[in-house]
Amino acid sequence: MVTKSNVGMDVDLGGIAMRNPVNTASGTFGNGRQFEGFYDVGSTLGAITCKGVAAEPWKGNPVPRIAELGGSAILNSVGLQNPGVKEFVRQYGTYLQGLRDKGCAVICQVAGHSVEEYVRAMDLFEELAPFASGFEINISCPNIAAGGAAMGATPQSAAGVMRAVRGHTKRPVVVKMAPRDVAEIGRALESEGADALALINTIPGMSIDVRTRRSKVCRPTAGVSGPAIHAIAVRMVWECAQAVGIPICGIGGISTVDDAAEMILAGATAVSVGTANLYDPTVAARIVRGLEQWASEQGVSHVRELIGAFEC
Amino acid sequence: MTSEHPFEVLTNAHVTKDIWCMTCHTPVAAQIEPGQFVNIAVPGDASHILRIPLSFSAADAQRQTLELVYAVVGEGTSRLSAMRPGEVSTMVGPCGRGWWLPKKSGRALLVAGGVGLPPVVACARMLARSGVGFDAIVGSQTSDRHVEFLLDELRNMPPEQGCDCARKVVVTTDDGTRGIHGFPTDAMAGLMADHPYVQVYTCGPLGLMGGVARIARKRNVACQTSLERMMGCGFGACSCCNVELVSGEYALCCKDGPVFDAEEVAW
């Protein structure tokens, strides 16, 4: 049991008030409710980021969607299966409002195949989701045929999505970025009014079954995640943090307290635990406790003093 | 509710061919229902990060013990077979939706292939407890890949009350080295002609279960099938273990299954 420290742990992710820096990466945490048997989500985490949802239901990709790669990585290609905003709100609205009531921020992730679809989903969320503390625009999913990572591939296309959705909500907008050109694209997003950035999404990769000569998942390329990508993610967060003035949520292979602390030192205001939730479902709760201990050991009065405190 | 539980290995022994049997002490045994599964963190190689999902053949709620019969098919199950008595780790469970009792009263037919047998034995125990009579067909590739003690359990479970019909446990082998030469589906017609079953339960290779479902449907008998998928979390958080339904939608094997009404599955 960690002794109660006096270190302040609350952070502000571009207008999303978090009681501590720990968030969950979209697609790895269900919509929170799936974890209630493991710990009290609403009383523990700083925020959760829900599974990406589009204006209309998406079926997602066929079987198989996941492969174990060894080397502390997995490959996934879910393809943003979601029930559409209306059904999402019907299934989870009450639960997510409950999380807010307990002090946990709720970030709803917005998905689309085109600029118009992002806007339509944003409008529906704005109308139907009063429980959302803010939104995360997913312009980095590598597993869909149109939209997703293609929208986040260049500063121009990323900025185009941000420009389009900005006028459709007054709540904070975070943009989930692909692992490429993060400084340049980050600056473009900031200039279009993004309140915060979240990076990185999975890294595009491939894995071939050499006996069948087929991909180990349903599409030739898919997203690599897990502890193996952590060092790459830390580098990208660091690069991006130096390029922008808005807060960053650091994501990528976080599976320990030290991994989360590293992200903060590299410049992240908040951190999202992703793939580790799948195989170690209590890990995010342990990181909440461990980060407080780490901050206390670092001798600071507030965890904010450690953001970007990396000494090269 | 699905949670994380500690477990301690009590026994972990080679049974036959590539098949092993582990018994372990774990509080999840007091909650788990037949047909549900656990997702096991297997120590020994931190670079393989996912857990191993396994269904069970027997759970003792009082003693808090679970019996897992599994085939060593890859790196993860190989590490599992190396766990020694006294070793500890964790399992996530109970996961998913298990078998349910027949909606109509009458006799059930169990059809198992290969390592689909353990959850079918758990199903048989559920039926025996509820006084539902059953026959079983158990197939394997070859004679010495049959798990003898599970076959014995099927034969020796208490008979249903008020029924004098003897339980049939039919054995098949793909290569004809024991019992009927063929697949379990080849043995279905004979049994189904003699008995008005109200429910078929099946677990085994996908092709076998599809065949079993087709035969059950043709004879207008309800069929439950326990499906297998590569899984991420095991509790509905990652949407990686999709199962296509006749409706055109995807269900999740870990949350909506692993047991499905065979009529709903797009075979």
Interface residues (C-beta under 8 A of the other chain):
Chain A: G27 T28 F29 G30 Q34 F35 E36 G37 F38 K51 K59 G60 P62 V63 P64 R65 I66 A67 E68 G70 G71 S72 A73 I74 N76 V78 Q81 G226 P227 T275 A276 N277 L278 Y279 D280 P281 T282
Chain B: M1 T2 S3 E4 A41 A46 S47 H48 I49 L50 R51 E75 G76 V92 R229 M230 M231 G232 C233 F235 G236 A237 C238 S239 C240 C241 N242 V243 E244 G248 E249 Y250 K255
